[in-house]
Amino acid sequence: MSRFWSATARALQPYVPGEQPKLPNLVKLNTNENPYGPSPQVLEAVRGASDDTLRLYPDPESTRLRDAIAAHFGTIAPAQVFVGNGSDEVLAHAFLALLKHERPILFPDISYSFYPVYCKLYDIAYQTVPLDADFAIRLADYAKPNGGIIFPNPNAPTGRALPLADIAQLLEIHPDSVVVIDEAYVDFGAASAVSLVNRYPNLLVVQTFSKSRSLAGLRVGFAIGHAELIDGLQRVKNSFNSYPLDRLAQAGALAAIADHEWFETTRQAVITSRARLTRDLESLGFAVLPSCANFVFARHPARDAGELAQALRERGIIVRHFRQPRIEQFLRITVGTDGQCDTLISVLREILA
């Protein structure tokens, strides 16, 4: 440790992102990136924005993009939309603006591992709530005093989703707590809670352009909620980075949300491939959790997950293995193209044999 670090920096245990190896002929199924590229309209828009105007600051409020997101959902006003550098930055602002209270916040024991990092960074008390034996969220377990609730839907890394009726019930049980639904993977099979925003002033929904719109490299995320919640996010954002989205990111995101046909075609391709991959894994003896995301969570009853991950790596296939209690025998496998999935299954068949 550096002697120049602050006490806060010394105490942090940073989030560890998925590996980005630079190996030739790699089948990369470890970071839930979309196997299909962004819309050609996005590439054209980014090229068009790469001009002399890059010498100027971008629109600090991302006005056109917020208008487009509001129009996309139909029942949402631009004042109910907040944008940031990927959903991670949006979530970070939500932790500081909306979830830092005297009582601890609640989130699942198996969930996005950035949540406890944010809590440590911002000195936020928290309690983890165990998923049930089937790795699902039980509403009854959240019936306790809290300073807020956050969880991904679908959950990560399990892929399981909570129905909207359960989310509505949770919001009614805790009308004085902010409930943040992290919907990074919602477009691959779950129902978005955006439809509940106008009924519940304590609901904030966070989404990203990284997954279903193939823009992980541009870093665009957004939140939708009542204007009061959005104002809180804006206060933090304007005290931290008043120009969060650059010109290229705004142009690319605008084009992505406009090309609905590309969005539908590619997300449906992932959904179809996920079902096929699940069947193929089950045929090899894997137990696979029901997934509404662009990944599956699977374990083999007779083979150690860490050893399987290493054996795959030696053969040029990267998957995610979490050395964490309860899930250390699971592999999280991103849904790739059918060709990538076929390669995975073929190699697994060789390893298991």
C-alpha positions in Angstrom: 0.0 0.0 0.0 1.1 3.5 -0.7 1.9 5.7 2.2 0.1 8.5 0.4 -3.3 6.7 0.2 -6.2 8.0 2.2 -7.8 5.9 4.9 -10.7 5.3 2.5 -8.5 4.1 -0.3 -6.7 1.7 2.2 -10.0 0.2 3.3 -11.4 -0.5 -0.1 -11.6 -3.9 -1.8 -12.4 -2.8 -5.4 -14.7 -4.6 -7.7 -12.9 -7.0 -10.0 -14.2 -6.8 -13.6 -14.3 -9.8 -15.9 -11.1 -10.6 -17.5 -10.4 -9.1 -21.0 -7.6 -11.4 -22.3 -5.9 -10.7 -25.6 -5.4 -14.3 -26.8 -5.7 -15.3 -30.5 -8.8 -17.3 -31.5 -10.4 -16.9 -28.1 -14.0 -17.9 -27.4 -14.8 -15.2 -24.9 -17.9 -16.1 -22.8 -17.0 -14.5 -19.5 -18.2 -10.8 -19.4 -21.8 -11.0 -20.8 -21.0 -8.9 -23.9 -23.4 -9.1 -26.8 -22.1 -11.5 -29.4 -23.6 -9.3 -32.1 -22.2 -5.9 -32.9 -24.1 -2.6 -32.6 -26.6 -1.4 -35.3 -24.9 -0.1 -38.4 -26.8 3.1 -37.8 -24.8 3.4 -34.5 -21.5 3.1 -36.4 -22.6 5.7 -38.9 -23.7 8.1 -36.2 -20.4 7.8 -34.3 -18.5 8.4 -37.5 -20.6 11.4 -38.2 -20.0 12.8 -34.7 -16.2 12.5 -35.1 -15.7 16.0 -36.5 -14.6 19.4 -35.5 -17.2 19.7 -32.8 -15.2 17.4 -30.6 -13.3 20.5 -29.5 -16.6 21.6 -27.8 -18.0 20.2 -24.6 -21.0 17.9 -25.0 -24.5 18.7 -23.9 -24.1 18.3 -20.1 -27.8 17.2 -19.7 -27.8 14.8 -22.8 -31.1 16.4 -23.6 -31.8 14.7 -26.9 -30.9 11.3 -25.5 -33.2 11.8 -22.4 -36.0 12.8 -24.8 -35.5 9.7 -26.9 -35.4 7.4 -23.9 -38.6 9.0 -22.5 -40.3 8.6 -26.0 -39.2 5.0 -26.2 -41.0 4.1 -23.0 -44.0 6.2 -23.9 -45.4 7.0 -20.4 -42.2 8.6 -19.1 -41.3 12.4 -19.2 -37.7 13.5 -19.9 -37.6 14.9 -16.4 -37.9 11.3 -15.2 -34.7 10.2 -17.0 -31.1 10.4 -15.8 -28.1 9.3 -17.9 -24.5 8.4 -17.0 -21.4 6.6 -18.0 -22.7 3.1 -18.0 -25.2 1.8 -15.4 -22.3 1.5 -13.0 -21.9 5.2 -12.7 -25.7 5.7 -12.5 -25.8 3.1 -9.7 -22.9 4.8 -7.9 -24.8 8.1 -7.9 -27.9 6.3 -6.6 -26.0 4.8 -3.7 -24.8 8.2 -2.6 -27.9 10.2 -3.4 -30.7 7.8 -2.5 -29.4 4.9 -0.4 -27.2 6.5 2.2 -29.3 6.6 5.4 -29.1 5.6 9.0 -30.6 2.2 8.5 -28.8 -0.4 6.5 -29.8 -1.1 2.9 -30.7 -4.6 1.8 -29.6 -6.7 -1.2 -29.2 -10.4 -2.0 -26.2 -12.4 -0.7 -25.6 -13.6 -4.2 -25.9 -10.6 -6.5 -23.8 -7.9 -8.3 -20.6 -7.8 -6.4 -20.2 -4.0 -7.0 -23.0 -3.3 -4.4 -20.8 -3.9 -1.3 -18.0 -2.0 -3.0 -20.2 1.1 -3.3 -21.3 0.7 0.3 -17.7 0.6 1.5 -16.7 3.6 -0.7 -19.6 5.8 0.6 -19.7 4.4 4.1 -23.2 2.9 3.7 -24.4 0.3 6.1 -25.9 -2.8 4.5 -27.2 -6.3 5.1 -27.2 -9.1 2.6 -30.4 -11.2 2.4 -29.9 -14.9 1.5 -31.5 -16.2 -1.7 -33.6 -19.3 -1.1 -32.4 -22.9 -1.9 -33.3 -22.4 -5.5 -31.4 -19.1 -5.7 -34.5 -17.0 -5.9 -35.5 -13.8 -4.0 -38.1 -14.3 -1.3 -40.2 -11.1 -0.6 -40.8 -12.2 3.0 -37.1 -11.9 3.8 -37.1 -8.2 3.0 -39.9 -7.4 5.5 -37.6 -5.6 7.9 -36.7 -1.9 8.5 -34.2 -0.7 6.0 -32.6 2.4 4.4 -33.3 1.1 0.9 -33.4 -2.0 -1.3 -31.5 -2.8 -4.4 -31.2 -5.9 -6.6 -30.7 -6.8 -10.2 -33.7 -8.2 -12.1 -32.8 -10.6 -13.7 -30.3 -11.2 -10.9 -26.7 -11.6 -11.6 -25.0 -14.0 -11.7 -27.9 -16.4 -11.3 -30.1 -15.0 -14.2 -33.3 -15.6 -12.3 -36.0 -12.9 -12.5 -38.7 -11.6 -10.1 -42.2 -11.0 -11.6 -43.5 -7.5 -11.7 -46.3 -8.4 -9.2 -43.6 -9.2 -6.6 -41.8 -6.0 -7.3 -45.0 -4.0 -6.9 -45.7 -5.8 -3.6 -42.2 -4.9 -2.3 -42.8 -1.3 -3.2 -46.1 -1.3 -1.3 -44.5 -3.0 1.8 -41.7 -0.3 1.9 -43.3 3.0 0.8 -40.7 5.1 2.6 -37.7 3.3 1.2 -36.2 3.7 -2.2 -36.2 0.5 -4.2 -33.6 0.3 -7.0 -34.2 -2.3 -9.7 -31.0 -2.9 -11.7 -32.2 -4.0 -15.1 -28.9 -4.5 -17.0 -30.3 -7.8 -18.5 -34.0 -7.1 -18.6 -34.3 -7.2 -22.4 -33.4 -10.8 -22.6 -36.6 -12.2 -21.0 -37.8 -10.3 -17.9 -40.5 -7.6 -17.6 -39.3 -4.1 -16.9 -40.4 -2.3 -13.8 -40.5 1.0 -15.8 -44.2 0.3 -16.1 -44.5 0.8 -12.4 -42.6 4.1 -12.1 -45.6 6.4 -12.3 -47.4 4.4 -9.6 -44.6 4.3 -7.1 -42.6 7.4 -6.2 -40.0 5.3 -4.4 -39.0 3.2 -7.4 -35.8 3.8 -9.5 -35.1 1.6 -12.5 -31.6 1.5 -13.9 -30.8 0.1 -17.4 -27.8 0.1 -19.7 -27.0 0.2 -23.4 -24.1 -2.2 -22.9 -25.9 -5.5 -23.2 -29.0 -5.7 -25.4 -27.8 -2.7 -27.5 -24.2 -3.9 -27.9 -22.7 -0.6 -26.7 -20.4 -1.8 -23.8 -17.6 0.1 -25.4 -19.4 3.4 -25.3 -20.5 3.4 -21.7 -24.1 4.6 -21.6 -26.5 3.9 -18.8 -29.7 5.5 -17.5 -32.2 5.6 -14.7 -36.0 6.2 -14.7 -38.0 7.3 -11.7 -40.0 10.1 -10.3 -38.5 13.6 -10.9 -37.7 13.9 -7.2 -35.4 10.9 -7.4 -33.9 12.1 -10.6 -33.2 15.5 -9.0 -31.2 13.7 -6.3 -29.1 12.0 -8.9 -28.5 15.2 -10.8 -27.3 16.9 -7.6 -24.6 14.2 -7.1 -23.7 14.1 -10.8 -23.2 17.9 -11.0 -21.0 17.7 -7.9 -18.9 15.0 -9.5 -18.9 15.2 -13.3 -21.0 17.8 -15.0 -20.3 16.4 -18.5 -20.8 12.6 -18.1 -21.6 11.5 -21.6 -19.3 12.6 -24.5 -20.5 13.5 -27.9 -19.8 10.1 -29.5 -21.6 8.2 -26.7 -24.7 10.5 -27.0 -24.7 10.1 -30.8 -24.3 6.3 -30.7 -27.0 5.8 -28.0 -29.5 8.0 -30.0 -28.9 5.8 -33.1 -29.2 2.6 -31.1 -32.5 3.5 -29.5 -33.8 4.5 -33.0 -33.0 1.2 -34.7 -35.7 -0.9 -33.0 -35.5 -3.6 -35.7 -31.8 -4.3 -35.0 -32.5 -4.4 -31.3 -35.3 -6.9 -31.6 -33.5 -9.1 -34.1 -30.3 -9.4 -32.0 -31.9 -9.8 -28.6 -34.2 -12.5 -30.0 -31.2 -14.3 -31.4 -29.6 -14.3 -28.0 -32.8 -15.6 -26.4 -33.0 -18.4 -28.9 -29.4 -19.4 -28.5 -29.8 -19.4 -24.7 -32.5 -22.0 -24.9 -30.4 -24.1 -27.2 -27.3 -23.7 -25.0 -29.3 -24.7 -21.9 -30.6 -27.9 -23.6 -27.0 -28.8 -24.7 -25.6 -28.2 -21.3 -28.3 -30.3 -19.7 -27.6 -33.1 -22.1 -24.1 -33.2 -20.7 -25.4 -33.5 -17.2 -25.2 -29.9 -16.1 -27.9 -28.4 -13.8 -28.8 -25.0 -15.3 -30.8 -22.3 -13.4 -33.7 -20.8 -15.4 -32.3 -17.6 -17.0 -33.8 -14.4 -18.3 -30.4 -12.9 -19.0 -27.8 -13.2 -21.8 -25.9 -15.8 -19.7 -26.6 -19.1 -18.0 -25.5 -20.3 -14.5 -24.7 -24.0 -14.5 -22.9 -26.6 -12.4 -22.0 -30.2 -13.1 -22.7 -32.6 -10.2 -19.6 -34.7 -10.8 -16.9 -32.1 -11.8 -15.4 -29.2 -9.9 -16.3 -25.8 -11.5 -12.8 -24.3 -11.0 -11.2 -27.3 -12.7 -13.7 -27.1 -15.6 -13.0 -23.4 -16.0 -9.3 -24.0 -16.1 -9.6 -26.9 -18.6 -11.8 -24.7 -20.9 -9.2 -21.9 -20.6 -6.4 -24.2 -21.7 -8.5 -24.9 -24.8 -9.1 -21.2 -25.6 -12.6 -20.7 -24.0 -13.1 -18.2 -21.1 -16.1 -18.5 -18.8 -16.6 -16.8 -15.3 -16.0 -18.8 -12.1 -16.9 -17.1 -8.8 -15.0 -18.4 -5.7 -17.8 -17.4 -3.4 -19.8 -19.4 -0.8 -22.9 -21.2 -2.2 -21.9 -20.7 -5.9 -18.3 -21.9 -6.0 -19.4 -24.9 -8.1 -21.2 -22.8 -10.7 -20.0 -21.4 -14.0 -21.5 -18.3 -15.5 -21.5 -18.7 -19.2 -22.3 -15.8 -21.6 -24.6 -16.7 -24.5 -22.4 -16.3 -27.6 -23.2 -17.0 -31.2 -24.4 -20.4 -32.1 -20.9 -21.2 -33.4 -19.3 -20.2 -30.1 -21.8 -22.1 -28.1 -21.2 -25.2 -30.3 -17.5 -24.9 -29.7 -18.1 -24.7 -26.0 -20.3 -27.8 -25.9 -17.9 -29.8 -28.1 -14.9 -29.0 -25.8 -16.9 -29.7 -22.7 -17.9 -33.1 -24.1 -14.2 -33.8 -24.6 -13.3 -32.7 -21.1 -16.1 -34.6 -19.4 -15.2 -37.8 -21.4 
